[in-house]
Amino acid sequence: MEATLLVELLTEELPPKALATLGQTFAEGVLEGLESARLVAPHASAKRFATPRRLAMQIAAVYDKAAETEREVQGPSLKIGLDADGKPTAALAGFAKKTGVAIAALVRRDTPKGALFVARVRAGGASLDALLAGIVEHALKRLPVPKLMRWGGGEAQFVRPAHGLVMLHGERVVPGSVLGLESGRRTRGHRFMGKGEIELARADEYETRLREDGMVIADFAARRAAIERQLDERAAGLDASLGEGNAALLDEVTALVEHPSVYVGVFDAKFLAVPQECLILTMRQNQKYFPLFDAAGKLLARFLIVSNMRVDDARHIVGGNQRVVRPRLEDARFFFDQDRRERLEARVPRLAKVVYHNKLGSQLERVERLQQLAGSIARTIGADPLLAERAAWLAKADLLTGMVGEFPELQGVMGRYYALHDGEPRAVADAIEAHYRPRFAGERLPEEPVACALALADKLDTLVGMFAVGGAPTGDKDPFALRRQALGVLRILIERRLALPLKALLGEAAAFFPAGGIGAGVADEVFVFMLDRLRGHLREAGYAADEIESVASQRPERIDLVPARLDAVKGFRGLPEAESLAAANKRIRNILKKAGERGAAADPSLLAEPAEKALFDCVARLTPQVESSIERQDYAGALKALAGVRANVDRFFDDVMVNVEDARLRDNRIALLRQLDALMNRVADLSRLAA
């Protein structure tokens, strides 16, 4: 029989930040188990549900019993299975008995191993009743939960106490026990607004009955969409906006309510004197409210509340939330006022007591390194080194403030406000905030040169230091976010077009650590790591893998020039000469690899064949043209000029034998090819483009 299957586990309130993942993993686990047992029809569709107090899934077209299967089991060879008279041996009889197939029904089959007896064994299909409880138990054990708990007097363990189990196949309860609960057909509605218990007649009425009788929107995505729609409508009605960065909060509040309603709250406008980042974080993180903003992005003294109750008169709900948020905002104002009583520079010496890393010293020692490195970078890029050094000196002082102690996410942000309050130059204050950027994919970069110098110094110091103490990323583990730090350096160099050689920067960062603190080769190790991150960044930018490798394989130090080189390579591929030159370059590389390092420059007096003379003249003519283009960073022009060598290269390989008996001629031709190789690969390794 084919019917809709419903599985629901009723629990106490599940962890809100993990609910969406728990719902998806649970549904995938149950579906996977049913599919492996061949209990799901090919045309079946699945739907998952997750609310604060339930995980559930519904699959249309599930069989109560899987179809029978037939498989072939190989037995003894004909030589072993039959005696000299052609009669069955004991070995064949034993095989027939083991497989439950009569000897006369065994099939003879030619295989690579020779002629064998084969038994066709039929097996009955799996039963839904026999397997479902075990499949559900297994799916629950696979859920990504850090800690389990016991409840009551039983031995069952789960992330939260479980109180109900529904397993319905069509109109029939599938018997079974999960987490000590016997299956049934009763679910529960909203804790206050819906019917307490809802008895389901059929599995396919689950979502409708919960919504209409239980006042529960069981579908996580539908509930999220309903909240988002109400938020947008409320904000629009107030000529306000919700701002950015609400996705995670929206997921979290979706996991806190079963039937959402949105109400408007207000707070005293005097709190707007506190930096709005503090108020926003307080409302979003602590209270799960949605702050509102005006058209200019300035915080308003209003916020939106997502409630689990729908009432005609919401005064009690709104009033209660307004009373709750006030002390939070008072705390923020208190921290802000207290922090400003002490200058940032007065806090810096106390960083000596804050451990940065047990093998890399204190935060004060780190600040001293950042000061030297930021000043050096600033001089190179034409920024004011004194401002860069001042910003580096103050960059970590806000770690000792009350506001950052309460909200670590505000480090840098509060440092900027406090620096401005202390009368520091705006470039210094802005750099204190911006040097943490980019903190996530797509975040805007530091803009001013002083901020770029400090941001680079901070990230380079982190990369070199953590690699030195064994903190390099492994697999999916990256405890110090070094992949993000590396990408930040690469983006700043590329997008701010900073003419800084990366390997030299890494070496300089390593040099500022105490003598003996950074082992030899660490800078090179980080450089290789960052080139790999560069490859990934460029793939996301749309460049082809072989184009990227043609440039990255040359270990470029000027990262800011890599996109221009790649664009030139992309344009070169469109030339009619490109394919032939790439293939020739690959051939030249193979010849030179076998030849080793013999020969210096080609001697014109040893050129015997017209084709090699023509190639020599062509290389001599093109070299200054290509070098001039590269000096002007006109990489497209350089590659276009190189296309002119194609005819001479083709003629050379058609008419000239490189590996001749005469050692002088052979070495001279190899030297010519080495000159040609150096010229052709000034922009990129063209051999990487060969098919």
C-alpha positions in Angstrom: 0.0 0.0 0.0 1.2 3.5 -0.8 0.3 6.4 1.4 1.6 9.6 3.0 3.9 9.1 6.0 4.1 11.6 8.9 6.8 11.5 11.6 6.7 14.1 14.4 8.7 14.3 17.6 7.2 16.7 20.2 9.7 18.2 22.6 10.3 21.0 25.0 11.8 24.2 23.5 14.6 23.3 21.1 17.8 25.5 20.8 16.6 28.3 18.5 19.9 29.0 16.7 20.1 25.4 15.7 16.5 24.7 14.9 16.6 25.1 11.1 19.6 22.8 10.9 18.0 20.2 13.3 14.8 20.2 11.2 16.7 19.7 7.9 19.1 17.1 9.3 16.3 15.1 10.9 14.2 15.1 7.7 17.2 14.1 5.6 18.0 11.3 7.9 14.5 9.8 7.9 14.2 10.1 4.2 17.6 8.5 3.6 16.7 5.6 5.8 13.4 5.0 4.0 15.0 5.3 0.6 17.8 2.8 1.5 15.0 0.3 2.5 13.3 1.0 -0.8 10.1 2.2 1.0 9.8 5.5 -0.9 8.1 5.6 -4.3 10.0 7.2 -7.1 7.5 10.0 -7.5 7.4 10.8 -3.8 7.9 14.3 -2.4 9.1 15.2 1.1 8.4 18.2 3.3 10.0 19.1 6.6 8.7 21.0 9.6 10.3 22.6 12.6 8.9 24.7 15.4 10.2 25.5 18.9 8.6 22.3 20.2 8.7 19.9 17.3 10.7 18.2 14.5 8.6 16.6 11.8 8.6 15.5 8.3 5.9 14.3 5.8 6.6 12.1 2.7 4.0 11.5 0.1 3.9 8.0 -1.5 5.6 5.7 1.1 5.1 1.9 0.8 4.1 -0.2 3.8 6.3 -2.9 2.4 9.1 -2.8 -0.2 9.0 -4.9 -3.3 10.7 -8.3 -3.3 14.3 -8.3 -4.7 16.3 -10.9 -6.6 20.0 -11.1 -6.5 22.6 -13.5 -7.9 24.9 -15.3 -5.6 28.0 -17.0 -7.1 28.7 -20.5 -6.1 31.3 -23.2 -6.8 32.8 -23.7 -10.2 31.6 -26.5 -12.5 34.8 -28.5 -11.8 34.1 -28.4 -8.0 30.3 -28.6 -8.3 30.2 -31.7 -10.5 32.0 -35.0 -10.1 33.6 -37.0 -13.0 30.1 -38.4 -13.8 28.5 -35.0 -14.0 26.6 -35.5 -10.8 26.3 -32.8 -8.0 29.0 -32.9 -5.4 28.6 -32.2 -1.7 29.9 -28.7 -2.3 27.2 -27.9 -4.7 24.5 -29.4 -2.5 25.8 -27.3 0.4 25.7 -24.2 -1.7 22.1 -25.0 -2.8 21.0 -25.5 0.8 22.7 -22.3 2.0 21.0 -20.2 -0.6 17.6 -22.0 -0.4 17.6 -22.8 -4.1 17.1 -26.3 -5.5 20.1 -27.7 -7.3 18.0 -28.0 -10.5 17.3 -24.3 -10.3 20.9 -23.3 -10.2 22.2 -21.5 -13.3 25.5 -22.0 -15.1 27.3 -18.8 -15.9 30.5 -18.0 -17.7 32.5 -15.4 -15.8 36.1 -14.1 -15.9 36.8 -16.6 -13.2 35.5 -19.4 -15.3 32.2 -21.3 -15.5 30.3 -21.1 -12.2 27.0 -22.1 -10.6 24.9 -19.1 -9.7 21.8 -19.0 -7.4 19.1 -16.5 -8.0 18.0 -15.7 -4.5 14.7 -13.8 -3.9 14.2 -11.8 -0.7 11.1 -10.3 0.7 10.8 -6.5 0.9 11.4 -4.6 4.1 8.3 -3.7 6.2 7.7 -0.1 7.2 6.4 -1.2 10.6 9.5 -3.1 11.3 12.0 -0.4 10.3 10.5 3.0 10.9 11.2 3.4 14.6 14.8 2.4 14.1 15.2 4.8 11.2 13.8 7.7 13.3 16.1 6.8 16.2 19.1 6.7 13.9 18.1 10.1 12.4 17.9 11.6 15.9 21.3 10.3 16.8 22.8 12.0 13.7 21.6 15.4 14.7 24.4 18.0 15.3 23.8 18.6 19.0 26.8 19.2 21.3 25.1 17.9 24.5 22.4 15.4 25.3 20.2 15.2 28.4 18.1 12.7 30.3 14.7 13.5 31.8 12.3 11.7 34.1 13.2 8.2 35.2 14.1 6.8 31.7 17.4 6.2 30.0 16.5 8.1 26.7 18.8 11.0 25.8 18.1 13.9 23.5 18.9 17.6 23.3 15.6 18.4 25.0 13.0 16.3 26.8 10.7 14.6 24.4 7.0 14.2 25.2 5.2 12.9 22.1 5.7 10.8 19.0 3.5 10.7 15.9 4.1 8.0 13.2 1.2 7.9 10.8 1.0 6.1 7.4 -2.1 7.2 5.7 -4.8 6.7 8.4 -2.8 4.0 10.3 -0.5 4.4 13.3 2.8 2.8 12.6 3.7 1.0 15.8 7.1 1.6 17.4 9.0 3.3 20.2 11.4 6.2 20.0 13.2 7.8 23.0 10.9 5.7 25.2 7.7 7.1 23.6 5.1 4.9 21.9 3.9 6.2 18.6 0.4 7.6 18.2 -1.7 10.1 16.2 -2.0 13.0 18.7 0.0 16.2 18.2 -0.2 19.5 20.1 -1.1 23.0 19.0 0.0 26.4 20.2 0.7 26.5 23.9 -1.9 29.3 24.6 -3.9 30.0 21.4 -4.6 26.6 19.9 -6.2 23.4 21.0 -4.1 21.5 23.5 -4.2 18.1 21.7 -5.1 17.5 18.1 -6.0 14.0 17.0 -5.0 13.4 13.4 -7.2 11.2 11.2 -4.7 11.1 8.3 -1.0 11.9 7.8 -1.7 14.4 5.0 -3.9 16.7 7.1 -1.0 17.5 9.5 0.0 21.0 8.3 -3.6 22.2 7.8 -4.9 20.9 11.2 -2.0 22.5 13.0 -2.6 25.8 11.3 -6.3 25.9 11.7 -6.9 24.1 15.0 -3.5 24.5 16.6 -2.6 28.0 15.6 0.8 26.7 14.6 2.7 27.4 11.3 4.7 24.2 11.2 6.8 25.0 8.1 9.9 26.8 9.2 10.3 28.6 5.8 6.6 29.6 5.7 6.8 31.0 9.2 10.0 32.9 8.4 8.3 34.4 5.3 5.3 35.4 7.4 7.5 37.2 9.9 9.5 38.9 7.2 6.3 40.1 5.5 4.9 41.5 8.8 8.2 43.2 9.6 8.4 44.9 6.2 4.7 46.0 6.4 5.2 47.5 9.9 8.4 49.3 8.9 6.8 50.7 5.8 3.9 52.0 7.8 6.3 53.9 10.0 8.3 55.3 7.0 11.3 53.3 8.3 13.5 50.5 7.3 14.9 47.4 9.0 18.5 48.0 8.0 20.9 45.3 7.0 22.3 42.2 8.7 18.9 40.7 9.9 19.1 37.3 8.3 20.5 35.4 11.4 18.1 37.2 13.7 15.2 36.4 11.5 16.1 32.7 11.6 16.4 32.9 15.4 13.0 34.5 16.0 11.5 32.1 13.6 12.7 29.4 15.9 11.2 31.1 18.9 7.6 31.4 17.8 4.9 29.1 16.4 2.4 31.7 15.3 4.2 35.1 14.9 2.7 38.6 15.3 4.7 41.8 15.0 4.2 44.8 17.3 5.9 48.2 17.5 7.8 49.3 20.6 9.5 52.6 21.5 12.3 53.7 23.8 13.3 57.0 25.3 15.0 59.2 22.6 17.7 60.2 25.1 19.4 56.8 24.5 20.1 57.9 20.9 23.1 59.8 22.3 24.8 56.4 22.7 26.5 55.2 19.5 23.8 53.4 17.5 25.9 50.3 17.0 25.7 49.7 20.8 21.9 50.1 20.8 21.4 48.0 17.7 23.5 45.1 19.1 21.7 45.3 22.5 18.3 45.1 20.9 19.2 42.4 18.3 21.4 40.2 20.4 19.9 40.4 23.9 16.3 41.1 23.2 15.7 39.7 19.6 14.2 43.0 18.5 14.4 44.6 15.1 15.6 48.2 15.3 14.2 50.7 12.8 16.1 53.3 10.8 15.2 56.4 8.9 16.0 57.0 5.2 19.6 58.1 6.0 20.3 54.9 8.0 20.0 56.7 11.4 18.6 54.7 14.3 15.0 55.6 15.3 13.7 55.4 18.9 11.4 52.5 17.7 11.8 48.8 17.3 9.7 45.8 16.2 8.8 42.9 18.5 8.1 39.4 17.1 5.7 37.8 19.5 4.3 34.3 19.8 0.9 35.7 20.7 -1.8 37.4 18.4 -4.0 39.6 20.5 -6.4 42.5 19.7 -5.0 44.7 22.4 -1.2 44.4 22.5 -0.5 47.0 25.1 0.6 44.5 27.7 3.0 42.7 25.3 4.4 46.0 24.0 4.6 47.6 27.5 6.4 44.5 28.9 9.0 44.5 26.1 9.6 48.3 26.5 10.2 47.8 30.2 12.6 45.0 29.5 14.7 46.9 26.9 15.1 50.0 29.0 17.6 48.6 31.5 19.6 47.1 28.6 19.8 50.5 27.0 20.7 52.0 30.4 23.6 49.5 30.6 24.8 50.6 27.2 24.7 54.2 28.2 26.5 53.5 31.5 29.3 51.6 29.7 29.6 54.4 27.2 29.8 57.2 29.8 32.2 55.2 32.0 34.5 54.2 29.2 34.9 57.8 28.1 36.3 58.9 31.5 39.6 57.3 30.7 41.6 58.0 27.5 42.4 55.1 25.2 46.1 55.8 25.4 46.0 55.4 29.2 44.7 51.8 28.8 47.5 50.7 26.4 50.1 49.8 29.1 47.6 47.5 30.7 47.5 45.4 27.5 50.8 43.9 28.9 48.6 41.8 31.2 46.3 40.6 28.4 47.6 37.4 26.7 47.4 37.5 22.9 48.7 33.9 22.6 50.7 31.9 25.1 53.5 31.4 22.6 53.4 34.9 21.1 53.2 37.1 24.1 50.8 39.8 25.3 48.6 42.2 23.4 51.0 45.0 24.2 53.9 43.2 22.5 51.6 42.7 19.6 50.7 46.4 19.5 54.4 47.2 19.4 54.9 44.9 16.4 51.8 46.4 14.6 53.2 49.9 15.3 56.4 49.1 13.5 54.8 47.2 10.6 52.0 49.7 10.0 54.5 52.6 9.9 56.7 50.8 7.4 53.7 50.0 5.1 52.4 53.5 5.4 55.8 54.9 4.2 55.7 52.6 1.2 52.2 53.4 0.1 52.5 57.2 0.7 50.4 57.4 3.8 51.4 59.3 7.0 53.5 56.9 9.0 53.0 58.8 12.2 49.2 58.5 12.0 49.6 54.8 11.1 51.8 54.2 14.1 49.5 56.2 16.4 46.5 54.2 15.2 48.3 50.9 15.7 49.3 52.0 19.2 45.6 52.6 20.1 44.1 49.8 18.0 43.6 47.3 20.8 43.0 49.6 23.7 39.2 49.3 23.5 39.5 45.6 24.4 39.8 46.9 28.0 36.6 49.0 27.9 33.4 48.0 29.5 31.4 48.2 26.3 33.7 45.8 24.4 33.8 43.5 27.4 30.0 43.3 27.2 29.9 43.2 23.4 33.2 41.8 21.9 31.6 42.4 18.4 32.1 46.1 19.0 35.9 46.0 19.2 37.2 48.6 16.8 33.8 50.3 16.5 34.0 51.6 20.1 37.7 52.3 19.7 36.8 54.8 17.0 34.2 56.5 19.1 36.5 56.8 22.1 39.4 58.0 19.9 37.3 60.8 18.5 36.2 61.7 22.0 39.8 61.9 23.1 40.6 64.3 20.2 42.6 61.9 18.1 42.9 62.7 14.4 40.0 61.3 12.4 42.3 59.2 10.2 43.5 57.5 13.4 40.0 56.9 14.7 38.8 55.6 11.4 41.7 53.2 11.1 41.0 51.8 14.6 37.6 50.7 13.4 38.5 49.8 9.8 41.6 47.6 10.6 39.3 44.7 11.4 37.7 44.7 8.0 36.8 42.6 6.1 35.3 40.5 8.9 33.1 38.5 6.6 32.7 37.8 2.9 31.6 40.9 1.0 32.2 43.4 3.8 33.6 46.7 2.5 37.4 47.2 2.9 39.3 50.0 4.7 39.3 53.0 2.4 41.9 55.5 3.6 45.7 54.7 3.3 46.3 54.9 7.0 43.5 52.4 7.7 44.8 50.1 4.9 48.3 50.1 6.4 47.0 49.1 9.8 44.6 46.5 8.4 47.4 44.9 6.5 49.8 45.0 9.5 47.2 43.4 11.7 46.4 40.5 9.3 50.0 39.9 8.3 51.1 39.7 12.0 48.3 37.3 12.7 49.1 35.0 9.7 52.9 34.9 10.3 52.5 34.5 14.1 49.9 31.7 14.0 51.7 29.8 11.3 54.9 30.0 13.4 53.2 28.4 16.4 51.5 25.6 14.5 48.1 27.3 14.0 47.8 26.8 10.2 44.4 25.7 9.0 43.9 22.0 8.5 40.9 20.5 6.6 37.8 22.3 7.7 39.4 23.6 11.0 40.6 27.2 11.1 40.4 28.2 14.7 42.2 31.6 14.1 40.2 32.4 10.9 43.5 32.6 9.0 41.7 31.9 5.6 39.6 35.0 6.2 42.7 37.0 7.3 44.6 35.9 4.1 41.6 36.8 1.9 41.4 40.2 3.6 45.1 41.0 2.7 44.6 39.8 -0.9 41.4 41.9 -1.3 43.1 45.0 0.1 46.1 44.7 -2.1 43.9 44.0 -5.2 41.0 46.4 -4.7 43.0 49.2 -3.2 45.7 48.7 -5.9 48.6 48.8 -3.4 52.0 48.3 -5.0 53.3 46.1 -2.2 55.3 42.8 -2.8 53.5 40.2 -0.7 56.4 38.0 0.1 58.5 40.9 1.2 55.6 42.1 3.4 55.4 38.6 5.1 59.2 38.7 5.6 59.0 42.1 7.2 56.1 41.0 9.5 58.2 38.0 10.6 61.2 40.2 11.3 59.4 42.2 13.9 58.8 39.2 16.2 61.5 38.7 18.9 64.7 37.1 17.7 64.2 33.3 17.4 60.4 33.7 17.6 59.7 33.0 14.0 61.4 30.0 12.4 63.0 30.1 9.0 60.6 29.5 6.1 57.4 30.6 7.9 57.0 33.6 5.6 57.4 31.4 2.5 54.9 28.9 4.0 52.3 31.7 4.5 53.1 33.0 1.0 52.2 29.6 -0.5 49.1 29.4 1.6 48.0 32.9 0.4 48.6 32.0 -3.2 46.2 29.1 -2.8 43.6 31.4 -1.3 44.2 33.7 -4.2 43.4 30.9 -6.6 40.0 30.4 -4.9 39.3 34.1 -4.8 40.0 34.4 -8.6 37.8 31.3 -9.4 34.9 33.1 -7.6 35.7 36.1 -9.7 35.0 34.1 -12.9 38.5 33.3 -14.2 39.2 29.9 -15.7 41.3 27.5 -13.7 44.1 27.2 -16.4 44.2 31.0 -16.7 44.6 31.4 -13.0 47.3 28.7 -12.9 49.2 30.4 -15.7 49.7 33.4 -13.4 49.7 31.9 -9.9 52.2 29.2 -10.8 54.7 32.0 -11.3 54.3 32.9 -7.6 53.5 36.6 -8.3 54.5 39.0 -5.5 52.6 42.0 -6.8 49.1 40.8 -6.1 47.6 44.1 -7.2 48.8 43.3 -10.8 47.3 39.8 -10.9 43.9 40.8 -12.3 45.5 42.8 -15.1 47.7 39.9 -16.0 44.7 37.5 -16.0 42.6 39.9 -18.2 45.6 39.9 -20.6 45.7 36.1 -20.6 42.0 36.0 -21.2 42.3 38.4 -24.2 45.4 36.4 -25.5 43.3 33.3 -25.7 41.1 35.0 -28.3 44.0 35.5 -30.7 44.4 33.0 -33.6 48.0 32.4 -32.6 47.2 31.5 -28.9 46.6 27.8 -29.2 49.7 27.2 -31.3 52.0 29.3 -29.1 50.7 27.6 -25.9 51.4 24.2 -27.4 54.9 25.3 -28.5 55.6 26.8 -25.1 54.7 23.5 -23.5 57.0 21.7 -25.9 59.8 24.1 -25.1 59.3 23.6 -21.4 59.6 19.8 -21.8 62.9 20.2 -23.8 64.4 22.6 -21.2 63.4 20.3 -18.4 65.4 17.5 -19.9 68.3 19.7 -20.9 68.8 21.1 -17.4 70.7 24.3 -16.8 73.2 24.1 -19.7 74.0 27.2 -21.7 73.7 30.9 -21.2 72.7 33.2 -24.0 72.5 32.0 -27.6 75.6 32.8 -29.7 74.6 34.2 -33.1 77.8 32.9 -34.7 76.7 29.3 -34.0 73.3 29.7 -35.6 73.4 27.4 -38.7 69.9 27.1 -40.0 67.8 29.9 -41.5 64.9 29.1 -39.2 66.9 29.4 -36.0 68.5 32.7 -37.3 65.0 34.0 -38.0 63.8 33.0 -34.5 66.9 34.6 -32.9 66.3 37.9 -34.8 62.6 37.8 -33.9 63.3 37.3 -30.2 65.9 40.1 -30.2 63.4 42.4 -32.0 60.5 41.6 -29.7 62.3 41.6 -26.3 62.6 45.4 -25.9 59.0 45.8 -27.1 57.7 43.2 -24.6 59.8 44.6 -21.8 58.6 48.1 -22.5 54.9 47.0 -22.4 55.4 45.1 -19.1 57.2 48.1 -17.6 54.0 50.2 -18.4 51.9 47.3 -17.0 50.4 46.9 -20.5 50.2 43.1 -20.2 47.7 42.8 -23.1 50.1 44.7 -25.3 53.0 42.4 -24.3 51.0 39.3 -25.1 49.8 40.7 -28.4 53.4 41.5 -29.4 54.4 37.9 -28.5 51.8 36.6 -30.9 54.1 37.8 -33.7 56.6 35.1 -32.8 54.3 32.3 -33.8 55.4 31.9 -37.5 59.1 31.8 -36.5 58.5 29.3 -33.7 56.5 27.0 -36.0 59.2 27.2 -38.7 61.9 26.5 -36.1 60.3 23.3 -35.0 59.6 22.2 -38.5 63.1 22.9 -39.8 65.5 22.6 -36.9 66.6 19.5 -34.9 67.5 20.6 -31.4 69.2 17.5 -30.0 71.9 17.1 -32.7 75.2 15.3 -32.2 77.2 18.5 -32.2 77.2 19.6 -28.5 77.9 23.2 -29.4 75.0 23.5 -31.8 72.7 21.6 -29.4 73.6 23.8 -26.4 73.2 27.0 -28.5 69.7 25.9 -29.7 68.7 25.1 -26.1 70.0 28.5 -25.0 67.9 30.1 -27.8 64.8 28.2 -26.5 65.6 29.3 -23.0 65.6 33.0 -24.1 62.4 32.4 -26.0 60.8 30.7 -23.0 61.8 33.6 -20.7 60.3 36.1 -23.2 57.0 34.2 -23.7 56.4 33.7 -20.0 57.0 37.2 -18.7 53.3 37.8 -18.2 52.1 34.2 -17.6 53.1 30.6 -18.1 51.5 30.1 -21.5 52.2 26.4 -21.4 49.4 26.1 -18.8 46.9 27.1 -21.5 47.8 24.2 -23.7 45.2 21.4 -24.0 
